[in-house]
Amino acid sequence: MKNKRATLINIFAALITLGVQMFISFWLSPFVVGKLGEEAYGFINLANNFVSYASLVSVAINSMACRYISVEYNSGNKEKAKSYFCSVFIANCFLYGLILIISILFVWKLEYIVNITAALVFQVKLTFLLSFVNMGTSLIGTVYTAAAFTTGEMHYNSIVQIVSNVIKSILIFTLFSFLPAKVYYLSLATLIAGIVTLWGNYKVTKKLFVDFDIDRNYFDFNKLKVLLKSGFWVLISNISNLLLNGLDLLFSNWFISSAIMGRLSLAKQIPLALSNALGVFSNIFSSALTKVFASDGNNKLVDEANSQLKILTMFFTVPYAGIIVFGYDFLKLWLSDTSYTGTQFVEIYILMILVLLDIIISTYMYSIHSIFIAIDKVRIYSVVLLVSSIISIATTLILLKCTGLGVYAIAGTSTVILGFTHGVIVPACAAKLLYRPVWTFWKTEFRSWGSLAALCVIFSVVKNLMDFPNWINFFINILIVGLIGYILEFILVFNKQEKKEIISIMKLKLIRR
């Protein structure tokens, strides 16, 4: 009960973070597009994608850092936990120095790598440079997220993220409102917000890990070797995810046009806000699974993972169904001040749904991925994902060359292949590693997809009774539909005993307040 209570508290904090992120994406994206135009806007997310490429260098060390710190700390070996903590911090500082030098050389010749309009070259270069600098705040600050992960107090990180996002949105609005519009304003605001995040997580660490100061005497290269050995397969997994989802904007720039790249970038905004929230949930669930593994081994991992799948279904299926059914109406209101035509609205809507399907598939399998990390068996998952990503890239390039699908080939191919990989193969592999039947996780997954289908049907029926002439009307109707959806999800997803446990935890929380 204690573990579930902590998980639910962290989830509610993550939901608030999700709400803030969604609002910021909802408000800022058309505002910035209106100031810059779709072509210039596309380069902002492209810069973020290149930062993701560069960050792969550090994945092998950082991907398993929180796991090892958590296992040692919760096993009573605090000196070993501190050694991992200090070793990762020092290694990250060294890595970032190398990455920054290489990134400066890369930005210097950027116009020879990416198609950029002459008038935007300087602005785009500065955007990329600021994005790489901001990467340092994330990289150096990695260990400062370990304290909340280890203690199960992930809501502290959520609070820091909310404050950071609010500061970022205020800065963007101020810069674009009172100064001539420049592409690099968003990267500058993101850098400042990143510094705030680093400082906030540092303060959280000082609160939860009282004695965990950075001490070079605790640096242990052997600890890094352990992390590198374990994290290598996470690196392969991240490369695979990059091949599946991280090359879409670059391919659009290379093979179609910068304008289409900007359109795809815009279509990704709302789904990516949900994906970022999933990242928060992933840390919460990975923390819970790691603590279960450290205390009980494999025995309770299946039950914990299935519980997590149900929680993800409960919280995320409603917004997913809402985007599918009401997404086109939302886009017409959201982008009403832009120059997009009806055909372009349809194109953006289709792209948004294709991107969303990727995220839906990942959502219903998020806790399964955490199992591989918790039991330190990432290799099988990584190999499966790597094969899938190679097939996806090859298929996309063939479709681009041999068909007229264009950007739909880029956005849609990974969805199909990811669906089969994450929906069928990965849960079967996880079940076998835990010595359970292959269908162990499929049952919960099918329940998730069934609830999504049911909500889409119900929302479609209700939609026929509604009209969306303005934002006020739209939000009132969506609030009503959302309330209905969450009530239905609570009924459909959880069994009788689980409903009682959740209600009792919520009652206890209210009584305490």
C-alpha positions in Angstrom: 0.0 0.0 0.0 2.8 2.4 0.9 4.5 1.9 -2.5 1.2 2.5 -4.3 0.5 5.6 -2.3 3.9 7.1 -3.2 3.4 6.2 -6.8 0.0 7.9 -7.0 1.3 11.0 -5.3 4.1 11.2 -7.9 1.6 10.6 -10.7 -0.7 13.4 -9.6 2.4 15.7 -9.5 3.3 14.5 -13.0 -0.2 15.2 -14.2 0.1 18.8 -13.1 3.3 19.0 -15.0 1.5 17.5 -18.0 -1.2 20.2 -17.7 1.4 23.0 -17.6 3.4 21.5 -20.6 0.2 21.1 -22.6 -0.9 24.6 -22.0 2.5 26.0 -22.9 2.6 24.0 -26.1 -1.0 24.9 -26.9 -0.4 28.6 -26.4 3.2 29.1 -27.6 3.3 27.1 -30.8 0.8 29.2 -32.9 2.1 32.3 -31.3 5.7 31.6 -32.4 4.6 30.3 -35.8 2.7 33.5 -36.4 5.9 35.5 -35.5 8.4 33.4 -37.4 6.5 31.4 -40.1 6.5 27.7 -40.5 9.8 27.3 -42.2 11.8 29.1 -39.5 9.8 27.4 -36.8 10.8 24.0 -38.1 14.5 24.7 -37.4 13.8 25.0 -33.6 12.8 21.4 -33.3 15.4 20.3 -35.8 18.0 21.8 -33.5 16.6 19.8 -30.6 16.8 16.6 -32.7 20.5 17.2 -33.3 21.0 17.7 -29.6 19.4 14.3 -29.1 21.9 12.8 -31.6 24.8 14.4 -29.7 23.5 13.2 -26.3 23.8 9.6 -27.4 27.5 9.9 -26.5 26.5 10.1 -22.8 23.7 7.5 -22.8 25.9 4.5 -21.9 27.0 6.1 -18.6 23.8 8.0 -17.7 21.0 5.6 -18.7 21.7 3.2 -15.8 23.1 5.7 -13.3 19.9 6.2 -11.4 19.3 2.5 -11.3 22.6 1.6 -9.7 22.5 4.6 -7.3 19.0 3.5 -6.2 19.9 -0.2 -5.8 23.0 0.6 -3.7 21.2 3.3 -1.6 18.1 1.2 -0.9 20.3 -1.8 -0.1 22.1 0.2 2.6 25.3 0.7 0.7 25.3 4.5 0.8 29.1 4.9 0.2 28.8 2.9 -3.0 25.8 4.9 -4.1 27.8 8.1 -3.5 30.7 6.8 -5.5 28.4 6.2 -8.5 26.9 9.7 -7.9 30.3 11.5 -8.0 31.8 9.3 -10.8 28.9 10.1 -13.1 29.0 13.8 -12.4 32.7 14.1 -13.1 32.4 11.9 -16.3 29.6 14.1 -17.6 31.6 17.3 -17.1 34.4 15.8 -19.2 32.0 14.5 -21.9 30.2 17.8 -22.2 33.5 19.6 -22.8 34.2 17.3 -25.7 30.7 17.6 -27.1 30.8 21.4 -26.9 34.0 21.6 -28.9 32.6 19.3 -31.6 29.3 21.1 -31.7 31.0 24.5 -32.3 32.8 23.0 -35.3 29.5 21.4 -36.5 27.5 24.7 -36.2 30.3 26.5 -38.1 29.6 24.4 -41.2 25.8 23.9 -40.6 24.6 25.4 -43.9 26.5 22.6 -45.7 24.6 19.9 -43.7 21.1 21.3 -43.5 19.1 23.2 -46.1 18.8 26.8 -44.8 17.4 29.9 -46.5 20.3 32.4 -46.7 18.4 35.0 -44.7 18.1 32.6 -41.8 21.6 31.2 -41.7 22.9 33.2 -38.7 19.8 32.8 -36.7 19.6 29.1 -37.2 23.3 28.7 -36.4 22.8 30.6 -33.1 19.7 28.5 -32.4 21.8 25.3 -32.8 24.6 26.6 -30.6 22.4 27.7 -27.8 20.7 24.3 -27.9 24.0 22.5 -27.6 25.0 24.8 -24.7 21.7 23.9 -23.0 22.5 20.3 -23.4 25.2 20.8 -20.8 22.7 21.8 -18.1 20.8 18.6 -18.8 23.9 16.4 -18.9 25.6 17.9 -15.8 22.4 17.8 -14.0 21.6 14.1 -14.6 22.9 13.0 -11.2 20.7 15.6 -9.5 17.6 13.7 -10.6 18.8 10.5 -8.8 17.8 11.6 -5.3 14.1 11.9 -6.1 14.3 8.7 -8.2 16.0 6.7 -5.4 13.7 7.9 -2.6 10.5 7.7 -4.7 9.9 11.4 -4.2 9.5 12.2 -7.9 7.0 14.9 -7.2 9.9 17.2 -6.3 11.3 16.9 -9.9 7.8 17.7 -11.2 7.6 20.9 -9.2 11.0 22.0 -10.5 9.9 21.2 -14.1 6.7 23.2 -13.7 8.6 26.3 -12.4 11.1 25.9 -15.3 8.3 25.7 -17.9 6.5 28.8 -16.6 9.8 30.8 -16.7 10.4 29.6 -20.2 7.0 30.6 -21.4 7.2 34.1 -19.9 10.6 34.7 -21.5 9.4 33.5 -24.9 6.3 35.8 -24.7 8.4 38.8 -23.6 11.1 38.3 -26.3 8.7 37.8 -29.2 6.3 40.6 -28.0 8.8 43.4 -27.5 11.7 42.6 -29.9 11.9 41.8 -33.6 11.2 38.0 -34.0 14.3 35.8 -34.1 14.5 32.0 -34.4 17.0 31.8 -31.5 14.7 33.3 -28.9 13.2 30.0 -28.1 16.6 28.3 -27.6 17.7 31.2 -25.4 14.6 30.9 -23.2 15.1 27.1 -23.1 18.7 27.6 -21.9 17.7 29.9 -19.1 14.9 27.4 -18.1 17.5 24.6 -18.2 19.7 26.5 -15.7 16.7 26.9 -13.4 16.0 23.2 -13.7 19.6 22.4 -12.8 19.5 24.6 -9.8 16.1 23.3 -8.6 17.2 19.6 -8.9 20.4 20.5 -7.0 18.4 21.9 -4.1 16.2 18.7 -4.2 19.3 16.6 -4.0 20.6 18.6 -1.0 17.2 18.0 0.7 17.0 14.2 0.0 20.7 13.2 -0.1 22.1 15.3 2.7 25.7 14.0 2.6 25.9 13.6 -1.2 28.3 16.4 -2.2 30.5 16.1 -5.3 33.8 14.8 -4.1 36.5 13.8 -6.6 37.9 11.3 -4.0 34.8 9.2 -4.6 35.5 9.0 -8.3 35.9 5.4 -9.3 36.6 4.4 -12.9 35.5 0.9 -12.1 32.0 2.2 -11.4 32.0 3.8 -14.8 33.0 0.5 -16.4 30.0 -1.1 -14.7 27.7 1.6 -16.0 29.2 1.4 -19.5 28.8 -2.3 -19.6 25.2 -2.2 -18.5 24.4 1.0 -20.4 25.8 -0.1 -23.7 22.6 -1.8 -24.6 20.5 1.2 -23.5 22.6 3.2 -25.9 21.7 0.7 -28.7 18.1 1.1 -27.6 18.3 4.9 -27.8 19.9 4.8 -31.2 17.1 2.5 -32.3 14.5 4.9 -31.0 16.3 7.8 -32.7 16.2 5.9 -36.0 12.5 5.2 -35.5 11.3 8.6 -34.4 14.2 11.1 -34.4 15.0 11.5 -38.1 11.6 12.6 -39.4 12.3 16.3 -39.4 15.8 15.8 -41.0 14.3 13.6 -43.7 11.6 16.2 -44.4 14.3 18.8 -44.7 16.5 16.7 -47.0 13.9 14.9 -49.2 10.8 17.3 -49.3 11.1 20.9 -48.1 11.8 23.2 -45.1 8.1 24.2 -45.2 6.9 20.6 -44.9 9.4 20.2 -42.1 7.8 23.1 -40.3 4.4 21.6 -40.8 5.4 18.3 -39.4 7.1 20.0 -36.5 3.8 21.8 -35.7 1.8 18.6 -35.9 4.2 17.0 -33.3 3.7 19.7 -30.6 0.7 18.3 -28.8 1.7 14.6 -29.0 5.2 15.5 -27.9 3.9 17.3 -24.8 2.2 14.1 -23.9 5.4 12.2 -24.7 7.3 14.5 -22.3 4.8 13.7 -19.6 5.4 10.1 -20.3 9.0 10.6 -19.6 8.1 11.8 -16.1 5.9 8.7 -15.6 8.7 6.5 -16.9 11.0 7.7 -14.1 8.3 7.3 -11.5 7.6 3.7 -12.6 11.2 2.8 -13.2 11.9 4.0 -9.6 9.1 1.9 -8.2 10.1 -1.2 -10.2 13.8 -0.9 -9.2 12.8 -0.6 -5.5 10.6 -3.7 -5.9 13.4 -5.6 -7.6 15.9 -4.6 -4.9 13.7 -5.9 -2.1 11.8 -8.8 -3.7 13.6 -9.8 -6.9 11.4 -10.9 -9.7 8.5 -12.1 -7.6 6.4 -8.9 -7.6 7.6 -7.3 -10.8 4.8 -8.6 -13.0 2.1 -7.4 -10.6 3.8 -4.0 -10.3 4.2 -3.7 -14.1 0.6 -4.6 -14.8 -0.6 -2.1 -12.2 1.5 0.6 -13.9 0.1 -0.3 -17.3 -3.4 0.1 -15.9 -2.5 3.5 -14.4 -1.0 4.7 -17.7 -4.2 3.6 -19.5 -6.4 5.4 -17.0 -4.6 8.7 -17.2 -3.6 8.9 -20.9 -6.3 7.1 -22.8 -8.8 10.0 -22.3 -6.5 12.7 -23.9 -5.5 10.3 -26.7 -9.2 9.6 -27.6 -9.9 13.3 -27.3 -7.1 14.2 -29.8 -8.3 11.5 -32.2 -11.9 12.6 -32.2 -11.7 16.3 -31.6 -8.2 17.0 -33.0 -9.3 18.5 -36.3 -11.7 20.9 -34.6 -8.9 21.8 -32.2 -6.5 22.6 -35.0 -9.0 24.9 -36.8 -9.3 27.0 -33.6 -5.6 26.7 -32.6 -4.3 27.8 -36.0 -7.0 30.1 -36.9 -4.7 33.1 -37.1 -2.3 31.4 -39.5 -2.5 31.3 -43.3 -3.2 27.5 -43.4 -5.9 26.3 -45.8 -8.5 23.6 -45.3 -6.3 21.0 -47.1 -3.3 21.9 -45.0 -5.4 21.6 -41.8 -6.3 18.0 -42.9 -2.6 17.3 -43.6 -1.5 18.5 -40.2 -4.3 16.5 -38.5 -3.3 13.3 -40.3 0.3 13.9 -39.3 -0.6 14.6 -35.7 -2.6 11.3 -35.5 0.3 9.3 -37.1 2.7 10.8 -34.5 0.2 10.2 -31.7 -0.2 6.5 -32.6 3.6 6.1 -32.0 3.2 7.6 -28.6 0.0 5.6 -27.7 1.9 2.4 -28.5 4.8 3.5 -26.3 2.5 4.5 -23.5 0.9 1.1 -23.1 4.4 -0.5 -23.0 6.3 2.0 -20.9 6.4 0.0 -17.7 7.6 -3.1 -19.7 10.7 -1.2 -20.9 11.3 -0.3 -17.2 11.3 -4.1 -16.4 14.4 -4.6 -18.6 16.2 -1.8 -16.8 15.1 -3.0 -13.3 16.4 -6.5 -13.9 19.5 -5.3 -15.9 18.5 -7.2 -19.0 18.4 -4.5 -21.6 20.3 -6.4 -24.3 17.4 -8.4 -25.7 15.1 -5.3 -25.9 17.8 -3.3 -27.6 18.5 -5.9 -30.2 14.8 -6.3 -31.1 14.5 -2.5 -31.3 17.6 -2.1 -33.4 16.4 -4.6 -36.0 13.0 -2.8 -36.1 14.6 0.6 -36.6 16.8 -0.6 -39.5 13.7 -2.0 -41.2 11.8 1.2 -40.6 14.6 3.4 -42.1 15.0 1.2 -45.1 11.2 1.1 -45.7 10.9 4.9 -45.3 13.6 5.6 -47.9 12.1 3.1 -50.3 8.6 4.7 -49.9 10.1 8.2 -50.4 11.8 7.1 -53.6 9.2 4.9 -55.1 5.8 6.4 -54.0 4.2 9.8 -53.7 3.4 9.4 -50.0 5.9 12.1 -49.1 5.8 13.2 -45.5 3.1 10.5 -44.7 5.8 7.9 -45.4 8.1 9.5 -42.9 5.5 9.8 -40.2 3.6 6.6 -40.8 6.3 3.9 -41.4 7.7 4.0 -37.8 4.1 3.8 -36.5 3.4 0.5 -38.2 6.8 -1.1 -37.3 6.8 0.3 -33.8 3.3 -1.1 -33.2 4.4 -4.6 -33.9 7.6 -4.3 -32.0 6.4 -2.7 -28.8 2.9 -4.2 -28.9 3.8 -7.8 -29.7 7.4 -8.7 -29.4 8.7 -6.7 -26.5 6.0 -7.7 -23.9 6.5 -11.4 -24.9 10.2 -11.0 -24.3 9.7 -9.4 -20.9 7.3 -12.2 -19.9 9.8 -14.9 -20.8 12.6 -13.2 -18.9 10.3 -13.3 -15.8 9.5 -16.9 -16.5 5.8 -16.2 -17.2 3.6 -17.1 -20.3 4.1 -14.9 -23.3 0.6 -13.5 -23.1 1.1 -12.2 -19.5 1.3 -8.5 -20.5 -0.8 -8.8 -23.7 -4.0 -9.2 -21.6 -3.5 -5.8 -20.0 -2.4 -4.2 -23.3 -5.5 -5.5 -25.1 -7.6 -4.0 -22.3 -5.9 -0.7 -22.9 -6.5 -0.7 -26.6 -10.1 -1.8 -26.0 -10.8 1.1 -23.7 -9.3 3.5 -26.2 -11.6 2.1 -29.0 -14.6 2.3 -26.7 -13.8 6.0 -25.7 -13.3 6.9 -29.4 -16.7 5.5 -30.3 -18.4 7.2 -27.3 -16.7 10.6 -28.0 -17.7 10.4 -31.7 -21.3 9.9 -30.7 -21.2 12.8 -28.2 -19.4 15.0 -30.7 -22.4 14.9 -33.0 -24.3 16.8 -30.3 -21.7 19.5 -29.9 -20.6 22.6 -31.8 -17.2 24.5 -31.5 -17.7 28.1 -32.7 -15.1 29.4 -30.2 -12.6 28.4 -27.5 -14.9 28.9 -24.6 -17.5 26.5 -26.1 -14.7 24.1 -27.1 -13.2 23.9 -23.6 -16.6 23.5 -21.8 -17.5 20.6 -24.1 -14.1 19.0 -23.7 -14.2 19.2 -19.9 -17.6 17.5 -20.0 -16.4 14.8 -22.3 -13.1 14.4 -20.3 -15.0 13.9 -17.1 -17.2 11.2 -18.7 -14.1 9.6 -20.2 -12.3 9.3 -16.9 -15.3 7.9 -15.1 -15.6 5.3 -17.8 -11.8 4.5 -17.7 -11.9 4.0 -14.0 -14.8 1.5 -14.4 -13.2 -0.3 -17.4 -9.6 -0.5 -16.4 -9.4 -1.5 -12.7 -10.9 -4.5 -11.0 -13.0 -4.3 -7.9 -10.1 -4.7 -5.4 -8.0 -2.1 -7.3 -10.8 0.4 -7.2 -11.1 0.0 -3.4 -7.4 0.5 -2.9 -7.3 3.7 -5.0 -10.3 5.2 -3.3 -8.9 4.4 0.1 -5.6 6.0 -0.7 -7.3 9.1 -2.0 -9.5 9.3 1.1 -6.5 9.0 3.3 -4.8 11.8 1.5 -7.8 14.0 1.9 -8.1 13.3 5.6 -4.5 14.2 6.1 -5.0 17.5 4.4 
